[in-house]
């Protein structure tokens, strides 16, 4: 049987300690996946649904808007929100969470807030989430053309952005993971900027934003 020298023993012990320390550090570096009822999961799932409608509206504008100005805005919205939606869905898959609500009520991650109370009222009007268009509004948009389409699109998208902005601000403040906080902050920033543009385009067409729900 081979005998180890004192130096070899010390090196072996040092290596073991280094491996243990690395394991501890890696364990600390890997965050625990957020739970099914967390703000992170709820926000990622609901904002993905919220974004999906905006992307759908943007594609309709690409087909029906007469002005290059509005068509370019639609491209920007579809591109930005499509990318953000993909990132949120990837997070859900990483956390082993379903992309659909799986029977959980939407917006439950904001329960107890004023926005959630307003959301409950909007549900009675047929809006799934804050600012979203109803099925009737989406159907109407798909039938319009010309200036009437552009005004309706801009008004609906502006209201849509306002609802998403409130959700994003809450997510940026209350999520527990850096991924969601940073993404929510980026969403809030982009929706604010696009909201100003939407308001400006409405004004150019002699129209005003829809009344707040």
N, C-alpha and C positions, 0 to 999 in steps of 0.2 A: 504494500500500500504506500502510495506516494505521500510524503510528509510535506506540508506547506511551511514555508518560512514565515517569520513574523512579518516581513515586508509584504508577502503575498496575502497574508490574512488581513493586514491593514488596508491593502488595496481593494480586496474583495469587500470588506466592510464599507469602505468609502464609496465604492461603486453602488452597493446596495442602498446606502443612505441617499446617494444622489438620485437613484431611480425612484425611491420613495418620495423624495422632495419634489421631483419632476411630476410625479403622479398627483401629488397634492395640489401643485400649482396648476396643472392642467384641469384638475377637477374644479378648481375655483374659477378657471377661465371659461369653462363651459356652463352657461346659464341653464337653469332648470326651465324646461318648456312650460309656458303658461297654461293654466287649466282651462277647461271647457267654458267656465263661467267668467273668465277674466275679461278685462277691458281689451286686452291685446287680441284675443281670439274673436270676441264679439265685433270689435271695430273692423278687423281684417275681413271678416265674413260679410258684415252689413255694408261696409264701404265698397266692397267688390260688387255687390248687387246694385248699390247706388251708382257706381261708375258705369256699370253695364248699360243702364238706361241712358246715361249721357252719351255713351259711345253709339248706341242705337239712334238717338236723336241726331247725332253728328253725321252719321252715314245717310240719314234721310236728307239732311241739309246739303250734302254733297250732290245728291241727285236732283234736288228741287230748288235750291236757292239760286236766284238769277244773278246775284252779284258775286264777283270774284272775292270781294272783301269777306262776305259771310262764308263762302266756301272755304277760304283759307283758314278762317277761324275754326270751322268744323274739322279741318284736317288737324289743326293743332290740338283741339280737344280730344279727338279720337286717338291721336298718337300719345299724348300725355297720359290720359286716363286709362288707355289700354295698357300702357307700360306699368302704371301704378297698380292696376288690377292684377296683372300677372305677378308682380312682386308680392302682393298680399296673399294671393292664392298659393304661391310657393312657400310662404311662411306657414300657412295652414297645413300644407303637406309635410313640411319639416317637423311641425309639432304633432303630427299624426291626428289632425283634427279634420272633420268633414268640411267640404266646401259649402255644402248646403246647411241650413239651420238645424236640421235633424229634430224638428219638433219644438225647438226653443223659440220663444217669441222674439221678433226682431227688436233691436234697441234695448233689450233687457240690461245690457252693460251700462246704460245710462240711467237706470231706474233711480227715482228719487230726485231727479233734477227738473228744472223748469222746462228744459227742452224735451225731456221724456214726456212730461205732462202735455205739452203742445203736440207731440207726436201722437199721443192717444187721441187727441181731438181730430188730428188729420186723418187718422185711420177711418173715422166715421165718414170722411169725405172721399174715401177711396184711394188715399195716398199711402203707399206701403211704408215710406220713410220720409223724414223732413225734406220738403221741397220737391219731391218726386212728382212727375205727371201722372194723372189718372189714366186708366185704359181709354176712356173717352177722349181725353186730350191727345193721347198718342195717336188714336185713330183719326182724329180731326187733322192733326199735323200731317199725317200721311196722305191727306186728300187735297191739301191746299197748294197754291202755287203763287209765284210772283211776290209782290210786296207784302201781301197778306201772310204768306208763308214766312217770310223773313221776320216780320214783326212778332208773329206767334212763336216762332223758334227762339228768337232772342229773349222774349219775355219768359218762356218756359225754362230756358236754359239758365237765365239769371236767377230765377226762383230756385231752380235745382242746385245751382252753385251756393246760394245762400244757406240752404239746408245742409249741404255737404260741408260748408265752412264751419258751421256750429259743431258738427260731428268731429271734424278734423281737429278743431281747437281742443275739444274735450279729450280726444285720443292723445294728442301731444302732451297734455298735462297729466293724464291719469294712467297711461299705459306703463307697464313695468319693464318692458324690453326696449333697448336702444333702437332696434330695428323699427318697431312700431312708432315710437316717439318721433324719430327722425323722419319717417315716411309721412306721418300725420302732419308734422310741421311743414314738410314740403308741399303736401296737398293743400294745406291752408294758404300757403304763400301763392301757389299757382292759381287757386280759385279766387283769391282776392284780386290778383292782377287781371284775370279773365273777366271777373265781375265788373271791374272798371271799364273794360273794353266793351262788354255787352251793354252797359248803361250808355256809353258814348254812342254806340251804333243805334240804339233805340232813339236817342235824342236826335240823331241825324235824320231819322225817319219820322220824326214828329210824334213819337210814341213814348209812353212812360212804363216803368216797371209794374208788374202786377201787384195788387195790394197784398200786404203780408197776411199769411193765414191766421 
